[in-house]
Amino acid sequence: MEATSGRRVVIEPVTRVEGHGKVTILLDAEGHVERARFHVVEFRGFERFIQGRPYWEVPVAVQRLCGICPVSHHLAAAKAMDRIVGGEKLTPTAEKMRRLMHYGQTFQSHALHFFHLASPDLLFGFGSDVNARHVLGVAAKHPDLARQGILMRRYGQEIIRVTAGKKVHGTGAIPGGVNKNLKVAERDPLLAELQQMREWAQATVKLAREYTLAHVDSLGGFGSFPSNHVSLVREDGALDLYDGGLRAIDAQGRTIFDHVDPQRYLEFIAEEVKPWSYMKFPFIRSLGPEHGWYRVGPLARINACTFIDTPLAEAERKMFVEVAGGRPSTLTMAYHWARMIELLHAIEKIDALLHDPDLQGTDLVVRGERRGEAVAIVEAPRGTLFHHYKVDENDQVTMANLIVSTTSNNEPMNRAVTSVAKQFLDGQEITEGLLNHVEVAIRAYDPCLSCATHALGQMPLDVELRDAAGRLVARRVKDSRG
């Protein structure tokens, strides 16, 4: 951050997100916001770590990027390696096992974010008492909701365990298929809890919807702006979290490109580098970096898809579209509503898959024509995830490029930070509650900063306020002890 004659406020790191980032806000001598930036300060290096490793290790190795959404990386890498071994046309058992794993991941991740990370802000208010604005505060005042969130996440984790072999960093997906099917003894306990999970999912999406509708006027100006949106869609335009072609729409809902084969993603998506962040800034090539930035994730997916192929979630999507006036929603805080629509969609898909006898099939792996390069795209809970690899004749990875969801949302998050800082901090005395407004805007995207930069980090909060001469006026520190 270059020198300034005003004050510099630092939020480091942003709390209740996965990974380590910070926000810097520059105020002029009169206390007005000049500029705000969201920095990711962890080092990105995993794309180099994987070089030289045999291709069959990749689906297991790359998921070590993250302990929150490892299934997304596991499946994206496995899909890419399917093409390397010529096994992209999976058997019915293999594809459905992977899809079940993926929907279990979506269900648990969305529940975790909503109940544990976002709900303290939504239930208590953005500027409420920091000593109660956390998951333990939710458990104290809303014990039924807290219990619901824990049990919903546990259910999703159990689905991951029976499909991937264990709850975190499993091994279920292999090049060309899977290494296990779903035994009846593994399926039946999940079926026993299915009705409760569906009822809770319906109640949760209702909670998110009612919150959005009750605050729609105030949320319209809270870190919100028109944007492009990118996501996978099925051949018929339906929401598909596991497979499909890339679709991009602009702020009016007009198509920029549609049904793009993942192997051609570089013809449509590029990445820009900026000196103050380890994250890149992706953009749509045809529009350039200034106008081609875009959003991904639940908001983008609900905006971009034509319909959802499960009835309960589709009814919710129609209400979402109606509230937005038939155009893509610009509300950053509507990410929460969209995320819960996907939670409901995930449990409906889980229901159908658990009743499918193909999951007990024994034809698990296919092979075909060997290739030296492959791209795979899945919709991770946080958004569109790109995995691109090259493999040499010795079966070793020679190149890896990953564009993770949080990277694609980098520019939108920076715009949200700037917008909220100017709205709430301009000319005001800086308080913890006002600073939390900035964090709320970031949390709406559910960023995974460790995925985006591939490193681990400590999570203290250290905020400094300096006067126009650069002298320290005030400092607040918060760590794991409070």
C-alpha positions as CSV (number, residue, x, y, z in Angstrom):
1,M,0.0,0.0,0.0
2,E,1.5,3.3,-1.1
3,A,2.1,6.2,1.2
4,T,-0.9,8.4,2.2
5,S,-1.3,11.5,4.2
6,G,-4.4,10.0,5.9
7,R,-5.0,7.1,8.2
8,R,-4.7,3.4,7.4
9,V,-7.0,0.9,9.1
10,V,-6.0,-2.8,8.9
11,I,-8.3,-5.8,9.6
12,E,-6.0,-8.8,9.8
13,P,-7.2,-11.3,9.3
14,V,-10.8,-11.4,8.3
15,T,-12.6,-13.7,10.8
16,R,-15.1,-16.5,10.3
17,V,-13.7,-17.5,6.9
18,E,-11.4,-20.4,6.0
19,G,-7.8,-19.2,5.6
20,H,-5.9,-16.0,6.2
21,G,-6.6,-12.6,4.6
22,K,-6.8,-9.0,5.6
23,V,-8.4,-5.7,4.7
24,T,-6.7,-2.4,4.4
25,I,-8.7,0.8,4.4
26,L,-7.2,4.2,3.6
27,L,-8.8,7.3,5.1
28,D,-7.9,10.8,4.2
29,A,-7.2,13.5,6.8
30,E,-11.0,14.2,7.1
31,G,-11.8,10.6,7.7
32,H,-13.3,9.8,4.3
33,V,-12.5,6.5,2.6
34,E,-10.1,6.8,-0.2
35,R,-9.6,3.1,-1.0
36,A,-10.2,-0.3,0.5
37,R,-8.6,-3.6,-0.6
38,F,-9.0,-7.2,0.4
39,H,-5.6,-8.9,0.5
40,V,-4.8,-12.6,0.6
41,V,-1.4,-12.8,2.3
42,E,-0.8,-16.6,2.1
43,F,1.6,-18.0,-0.5
44,R,0.3,-19.9,-3.5
45,G,2.5,-22.8,-4.4
46,F,0.6,-26.0,-4.7
47,E,0.6,-26.0,-8.5
48,R,4.4,-26.4,-8.3
49,F,4.3,-29.0,-5.5
50,I,2.4,-31.4,-7.7
51,Q,4.8,-31.3,-10.6
52,G,6.8,-34.5,-11.0
53,R,4.3,-36.6,-9.2
54,P,2.6,-39.6,-11.0
55,Y,-0.8,-38.7,-12.3
56,W,-2.6,-41.3,-10.2
57,E,-1.5,-39.6,-7.0
58,V,-3.1,-36.3,-8.0
59,P,-6.7,-36.8,-6.9
60,V,-5.5,-37.7,-3.4
61,A,-2.7,-35.1,-3.2
62,V,-4.4,-32.0,-4.4
63,Q,-7.3,-32.2,-1.9
64,R,-4.7,-31.4,0.8
65,L,-5.3,-27.8,-0.3
66,C,-8.2,-27.7,2.1
67,G,-9.9,-29.5,4.9
68,I,-13.2,-27.8,4.3
69,C,-13.9,-28.7,0.6
70,P,-11.4,-31.4,-0.2
71,V,-14.1,-33.4,-2.1
72,S,-14.3,-30.7,-4.7
73,H,-10.5,-30.8,-5.5
74,H,-10.6,-34.6,-5.2
75,L,-13.3,-34.9,-7.8
76,A,-12.0,-32.2,-10.1
77,A,-8.6,-33.9,-10.2
78,A,-10.2,-37.3,-10.7
79,K,-12.3,-36.0,-13.6
80,A,-9.1,-34.6,-15.2
81,M,-7.3,-37.9,-14.8
82,D,-10.3,-39.7,-16.3
83,R,-9.4,-38.0,-19.5
84,I,-5.7,-38.8,-19.1
85,V,-6.5,-42.5,-19.0
86,G,-9.3,-42.3,-21.5
87,G,-11.9,-43.2,-19.0
88,E,-14.1,-40.1,-19.0
89,K,-17.2,-42.1,-19.9
90,L,-17.7,-43.5,-16.4
91,T,-19.8,-46.5,-15.5
92,P,-23.2,-45.7,-14.0
93,T,-22.1,-46.9,-10.6
94,A,-18.9,-44.7,-10.7
95,E,-20.6,-41.6,-11.8
96,K,-23.4,-41.9,-9.3
97,M,-21.0,-42.6,-6.4
98,R,-19.1,-39.5,-7.3
99,R,-22.2,-37.4,-7.6
100,L,-23.4,-38.7,-4.2
101,M,-20.0,-37.8,-2.7
102,H,-20.3,-34.3,-4.3
103,Y,-23.8,-33.6,-3.0
104,G,-22.8,-34.8,0.4
105,Q,-20.0,-32.3,0.3
106,T,-22.3,-29.5,-0.9
107,F,-24.8,-30.3,1.9
108,Q,-22.3,-30.3,4.7
109,S,-20.3,-27.3,3.5
110,H,-23.4,-25.1,3.0
111,A,-24.7,-26.1,6.4
112,L,-21.4,-25.3,8.0
113,H,-21.2,-21.8,6.5
114,F,-24.7,-20.8,7.2
115,F,-25.0,-22.0,10.8
116,H,-21.5,-21.6,12.1
117,L,-20.0,-18.7,10.1
118,A,-22.9,-16.5,8.8
119,S,-25.7,-16.9,11.3
120,P,-24.2,-14.9,14.1
121,D,-24.4,-11.8,11.9
122,L,-27.8,-12.6,10.6
123,L,-29.4,-13.5,13.9
124,F,-27.7,-10.8,16.1
125,G,-26.9,-8.0,13.7
126,F,-23.7,-6.9,12.0
127,G,-22.8,-4.5,14.8
128,S,-24.0,-6.5,17.8
129,D,-21.9,-7.4,20.8
130,V,-18.7,-9.2,19.6
131,N,-18.7,-11.3,22.8
132,A,-21.9,-13.0,21.7
133,R,-21.6,-12.7,17.9
134,H,-20.2,-16.2,17.3
135,V,-21.3,-19.8,17.1
136,L,-21.3,-20.2,20.9
137,G,-23.6,-17.2,21.1
138,V,-26.0,-18.9,18.6
139,A,-25.9,-22.1,20.6
140,A,-26.8,-20.2,23.8
141,K,-29.7,-18.2,22.3
142,H,-30.9,-20.5,19.5
143,P,-29.9,-24.0,20.7
144,D,-32.3,-25.8,18.2
145,L,-30.7,-24.0,15.3
146,A,-27.2,-24.8,16.5
147,R,-28.1,-28.5,17.0
148,Q,-29.7,-28.5,13.5
149,G,-26.6,-27.1,11.9
150,I,-24.3,-29.6,13.6
151,L,-26.4,-32.6,12.7
152,M,-26.9,-31.5,9.1
153,R,-23.1,-31.2,8.7
154,R,-22.6,-34.6,10.3
155,Y,-25.0,-36.1,7.8
156,G,-23.1,-34.7,4.8
157,Q,-19.9,-35.9,6.3
158,E,-21.3,-39.4,6.7
159,I,-22.1,-39.4,3.0
160,I,-18.6,-38.5,2.2
161,R,-17.3,-41.2,4.5
162,V,-19.3,-44.0,2.8
163,T,-18.4,-42.8,-0.7
164,A,-14.8,-41.6,-0.3
165,G,-13.6,-44.0,2.4
166,K,-13.3,-41.3,5.2
167,K,-14.8,-37.9,6.0
168,V,-11.7,-35.8,5.2
169,H,-9.2,-36.5,2.4
170,G,-10.8,-39.7,1.1
171,T,-9.6,-41.9,-1.7
172,G,-12.9,-42.9,-3.4
173,A,-12.4,-41.4,-6.8
174,I,-9.6,-42.8,-8.9
175,P,-8.6,-42.2,-12.6
176,G,-11.4,-43.8,-14.6
177,G,-13.9,-44.4,-11.8
178,V,-14.1,-45.2,-8.1
179,N,-12.6,-47.8,-5.8
180,K,-15.8,-48.8,-4.0
181,N,-19.6,-49.0,-4.3
182,L,-22.2,-48.2,-1.7
183,K,-23.1,-51.2,0.5
184,V,-26.7,-51.6,1.7
185,A,-25.5,-51.6,5.3
186,E,-23.9,-48.1,4.6
187,R,-27.0,-46.8,2.8
188,D,-29.7,-47.7,5.2
189,P,-28.6,-45.5,8.2
190,L,-28.6,-42.6,5.7
191,L,-32.1,-43.4,4.5
192,A,-33.3,-43.4,8.1
193,E,-32.3,-39.7,8.6
194,L,-33.3,-38.5,5.1
195,Q,-36.8,-37.2,5.9
196,Q,-35.4,-35.1,8.9
197,M,-32.7,-33.7,6.7
198,R,-35.1,-32.7,4.0
199,E,-37.4,-31.0,6.6
200,W,-34.5,-29.1,8.1
201,A,-33.3,-28.0,4.7
202,Q,-36.7,-26.6,3.8
203,A,-36.8,-24.8,7.1
204,T,-33.3,-23.4,6.6
205,V,-34.0,-22.1,3.1
206,K,-37.2,-20.5,4.5
207,L,-35.1,-18.7,7.2
208,A,-32.7,-17.4,4.6
209,R,-35.5,-16.3,2.3
210,E,-37.4,-14.5,5.0
211,Y,-34.2,-12.7,6.2
212,T,-33.5,-11.5,2.7
213,L,-37.1,-10.4,2.0
214,A,-37.2,-8.6,5.4
215,H,-34.0,-6.7,4.7
216,V,-34.2,-6.4,0.9
217,D,-34.3,-2.5,0.9
218,S,-31.2,-2.1,3.2
219,L,-29.3,-5.0,1.5
220,G,-29.7,-3.5,-1.9
221,G,-27.0,-1.1,-1.1
222,F,-24.8,-3.4,1.0
223,G,-21.8,-4.3,-1.1
224,S,-24.1,-5.0,-4.0
225,F,-23.5,-4.2,-7.7
226,P,-24.3,-5.5,-11.2
227,S,-21.8,-8.1,-12.4
228,N,-21.2,-10.9,-14.9
229,H,-21.8,-14.5,-13.6
230,V,-20.1,-17.8,-14.6
231,S,-21.2,-21.4,-13.8
232,L,-21.6,-24.8,-15.2
233,V,-25.0,-25.8,-16.6
234,R,-26.3,-29.0,-17.9
235,E,-26.9,-29.4,-21.7
236,D,-30.5,-28.3,-21.2
237,G,-29.5,-25.4,-19.0
238,A,-30.3,-27.0,-15.7
239,L,-28.2,-26.5,-12.6
240,D,-25.5,-29.2,-12.4
241,L,-22.9,-29.1,-9.7
242,Y,-20.8,-32.1,-11.1
243,D,-20.6,-31.7,-14.9
244,G,-21.7,-29.7,-17.8
245,G,-20.6,-26.7,-20.0
246,L,-19.6,-23.2,-19.0
247,R,-22.2,-20.5,-19.2
248,A,-21.5,-16.8,-18.7
249,I,-24.2,-14.1,-18.5
250,D,-24.0,-10.3,-18.0
251,A,-25.7,-8.1,-15.4
252,Q,-28.9,-8.0,-17.6
253,G,-29.0,-11.8,-18.0
254,R,-27.8,-11.7,-21.6
255,T,-25.6,-14.7,-22.7
256,I,-21.9,-13.9,-23.1
257,F,-21.0,-17.5,-23.9
258,D,-22.7,-20.8,-23.4
259,H,-22.1,-24.6,-23.1
260,V,-18.3,-24.1,-23.5
261,D,-16.4,-27.4,-23.3
262,P,-14.1,-27.3,-20.2
263,Q,-11.2,-28.3,-22.5
264,R,-11.5,-24.9,-24.1
265,Y,-11.7,-22.7,-21.0
266,L,-8.5,-20.8,-21.8
267,E,-10.2,-19.4,-24.9
268,F,-12.7,-17.7,-22.7
269,I,-11.1,-17.1,-19.3
270,A,-7.9,-15.3,-18.5
271,E,-6.1,-14.3,-15.2
272,E,-4.6,-11.0,-14.2
273,V,-1.9,-10.5,-11.6
274,K,-1.8,-7.6,-9.2
275,P,1.1,-6.7,-6.9
276,W,-0.8,-6.5,-3.6
277,S,-2.4,-10.0,-3.5
278,Y,-1.2,-13.6,-3.9
279,M,-4.6,-14.3,-5.6
280,K,-5.0,-13.8,-9.3
281,F,-7.9,-11.9,-10.8
282,P,-9.7,-13.9,-13.5
283,F,-11.8,-12.3,-16.2
284,I,-13.7,-13.1,-19.4
285,R,-11.3,-12.6,-22.3
286,S,-13.8,-11.1,-24.7
287,L,-14.6,-8.3,-22.2
288,G,-11.1,-7.7,-20.9
289,P,-10.0,-7.2,-17.3
290,E,-11.8,-4.0,-16.7
291,H,-15.3,-5.2,-17.6
292,G,-14.8,-9.0,-17.7
293,W,-14.6,-9.8,-14.0
294,Y,-17.4,-12.1,-12.8
295,R,-18.9,-13.8,-9.8
296,V,-19.2,-17.5,-9.2
297,G,-20.8,-19.6,-6.5
298,P,-24.5,-20.0,-5.4
299,L,-25.6,-16.6,-6.4
300,A,-24.0,-17.0,-9.9
301,R,-25.4,-20.5,-10.3
302,I,-29.0,-19.6,-9.4
303,N,-28.7,-16.5,-11.7
304,A,-27.2,-18.4,-14.6
305,C,-29.1,-21.7,-14.7
306,T,-32.4,-22.0,-16.6
307,F,-34.0,-24.3,-14.1
308,I,-33.3,-26.7,-11.2
309,D,-34.3,-30.3,-11.8
310,T,-35.5,-31.1,-8.3
311,P,-39.0,-29.8,-7.4
312,L,-38.5,-28.2,-4.0
313,A,-35.4,-26.3,-5.0
314,E,-37.0,-25.2,-8.3
315,A,-39.9,-23.7,-6.5
316,E,-37.5,-21.7,-4.3
317,R,-35.5,-20.7,-7.4
318,K,-38.7,-19.2,-9.0
319,M,-39.3,-17.1,-5.9
320,F,-35.7,-16.0,-6.0
321,V,-36.0,-14.9,-9.6
322,E,-39.3,-13.2,-9.0
323,V,-37.8,-11.1,-6.2
324,A,-35.0,-10.1,-8.5
325,G,-37.5,-8.9,-11.1
326,G,-36.6,-11.6,-13.6
327,R,-33.0,-10.4,-13.9
328,P,-29.9,-11.7,-12.2
329,S,-29.9,-10.7,-8.6
330,T,-27.2,-8.1,-7.7
331,L,-27.6,-8.5,-3.9
332,T,-24.4,-9.7,-2.4
333,M,-26.2,-10.9,0.8
334,A,-28.6,-13.0,-1.4
335,Y,-25.7,-15.4,-1.6
336,H,-27.1,-16.8,1.6
337,W,-30.5,-17.5,0.2
338,A,-29.0,-19.0,-3.0
339,R,-26.7,-21.2,-0.9
340,M,-29.7,-22.6,1.0
341,I,-31.6,-23.3,-2.3
342,E,-28.6,-25.4,-3.2
343,L,-28.6,-27.1,0.2
344,L,-32.2,-28.1,-0.5
345,H,-31.3,-29.2,-4.0
346,A,-28.5,-31.3,-2.6
347,I,-30.7,-33.3,-0.2
348,E,-33.2,-33.9,-3.0
349,K,-30.4,-35.3,-5.2
350,I,-29.1,-37.4,-2.2
351,D,-32.6,-38.8,-1.8
352,A,-32.8,-39.9,-5.4
353,L,-29.3,-41.4,-5.4
354,L,-29.7,-43.3,-2.2
355,H,-32.7,-45.1,-3.8
356,D,-30.8,-45.9,-7.0
357,P,-29.7,-49.6,-7.2
358,D,-26.8,-48.6,-9.5
359,L,-24.9,-47.6,-6.3
360,Q,-24.6,-51.3,-5.4
361,G,-23.1,-52.1,-8.9
362,T,-19.7,-53.7,-9.2
363,D,-18.5,-52.3,-12.5
364,L,-16.3,-49.5,-11.2
365,V,-13.5,-48.5,-13.5
366,V,-13.0,-47.9,-17.3
367,R,-9.9,-47.2,-19.4
368,G,-9.5,-46.0,-23.0
369,E,-7.2,-43.9,-25.2
370,R,-4.3,-42.3,-23.2
371,R,-4.0,-38.4,-23.4
372,G,-1.3,-36.0,-22.3
373,E,-3.5,-33.1,-21.2
374,A,-6.8,-32.6,-19.6
375,V,-9.1,-30.0,-18.0
376,A,-11.9,-30.7,-15.5
377,I,-14.5,-28.3,-14.0
378,V,-16.8,-28.9,-11.1
379,E,-19.0,-26.6,-9.1
380,A,-17.5,-26.5,-5.6
381,P,-19.7,-25.2,-2.8
382,R,-18.0,-21.8,-3.2
383,G,-18.2,-21.7,-7.0
384,T,-16.7,-22.9,-10.3
385,L,-13.4,-24.9,-9.9
386,F,-11.0,-25.4,-12.8
387,H,-8.3,-28.1,-12.8
388,H,-5.9,-28.2,-15.7
389,Y,-3.0,-30.7,-16.0
390,K,-0.3,-32.0,-18.4
391,V,1.2,-35.4,-18.0
392,D,4.3,-36.7,-19.8
393,E,5.1,-40.1,-21.3
394,N,6.6,-41.2,-17.9
395,D,3.2,-40.6,-16.2
396,Q,4.5,-37.5,-14.3
397,V,2.6,-34.2,-14.0
398,T,4.5,-31.5,-15.9
399,M,2.0,-28.6,-15.5
400,A,-0.9,-27.8,-13.2
401,N,-3.2,-24.8,-13.2
402,L,-6.0,-24.4,-10.7
403,I,-8.5,-21.6,-10.7
404,V,-10.5,-22.0,-7.5
405,S,-13.8,-20.4,-6.7
406,T,-12.5,-17.8,-4.3
407,T,-10.0,-16.6,-7.0
408,S,-12.8,-15.9,-9.4
409,N,-14.6,-14.0,-6.7
410,N,-11.5,-11.9,-5.9
411,E,-12.5,-8.8,-7.8
412,P,-16.2,-8.9,-6.6
413,M,-15.0,-9.2,-3.0
414,N,-12.7,-6.3,-3.4
415,R,-15.6,-4.2,-4.8
416,A,-17.8,-5.3,-2.0
417,V,-15.2,-4.3,0.6
418,T,-14.8,-0.8,-1.0
419,S,-18.5,-0.3,-1.2
420,V,-19.2,-1.2,2.4
421,A,-16.2,0.8,3.7
422,K,-17.4,3.9,1.9
423,Q,-21.0,3.4,3.1
424,F,-20.3,2.7,6.8
425,L,-16.8,4.0,7.7
426,D,-16.7,7.2,5.8
427,G,-16.3,10.1,8.3
428,Q,-17.2,7.8,11.2
429,E,-15.4,6.8,14.4
430,I,-14.0,3.4,13.6
431,T,-15.5,0.7,15.9
432,E,-15.4,-3.1,15.9
433,G,-19.0,-3.2,14.9
434,L,-18.4,-1.0,11.9
435,L,-15.4,-3.0,10.8
436,N,-17.5,-6.2,11.1
437,H,-19.7,-4.8,8.4
438,V,-16.8,-5.1,6.0
439,E,-16.2,-8.7,7.1
440,V,-19.9,-9.5,6.6
441,A,-19.7,-8.6,3.0
442,I,-16.7,-10.9,2.5
443,R,-18.4,-13.8,4.4
444,A,-21.3,-13.7,2.0
445,Y,-19.0,-15.2,-0.6
446,D,-17.9,-17.9,1.8
447,P,-14.3,-17.5,0.7
448,C,-11.7,-20.3,1.2
449,L,-8.4,-18.5,1.2
450,S,-6.3,-21.6,1.8
451,C,-7.7,-23.1,-1.4
452,A,-7.0,-19.8,-3.2
453,T,-3.4,-19.6,-2.0
454,H,-2.6,-23.2,-1.0
455,A,-1.0,-22.5,2.4
456,L,-1.8,-22.6,6.1
457,G,-1.9,-19.6,8.4
458,Q,-2.6,-18.3,11.9
459,M,-5.9,-16.5,12.5
460,P,-5.4,-13.6,15.0
461,L,-7.2,-10.3,14.4
462,D,-5.0,-7.2,14.7
463,V,-6.5,-3.8,13.8
464,E,-4.4,-0.6,13.9
465,L,-5.7,3.0,13.6
466,R,-3.1,5.6,12.8
467,D,-3.4,9.4,12.5
468,A,-2.5,11.6,9.5
469,A,1.2,11.6,10.6
470,G,1.3,7.8,10.8
471,R,1.3,7.7,14.6
472,L,-0.5,4.8,16.3
473,V,-3.8,6.1,17.7
474,A,-5.4,2.8,18.7
475,R,-4.8,-0.9,18.4
476,R,-7.1,-3.9,19.1
477,V,-5.9,-7.5,19.1
478,K,-8.1,-10.6,19.2
479,D,-6.8,-14.2,19.2
480,S,-8.1,-17.6,20.1
481,R,-8.3,-16.5,23.7
482,G,-10.7,-13.7,22.9
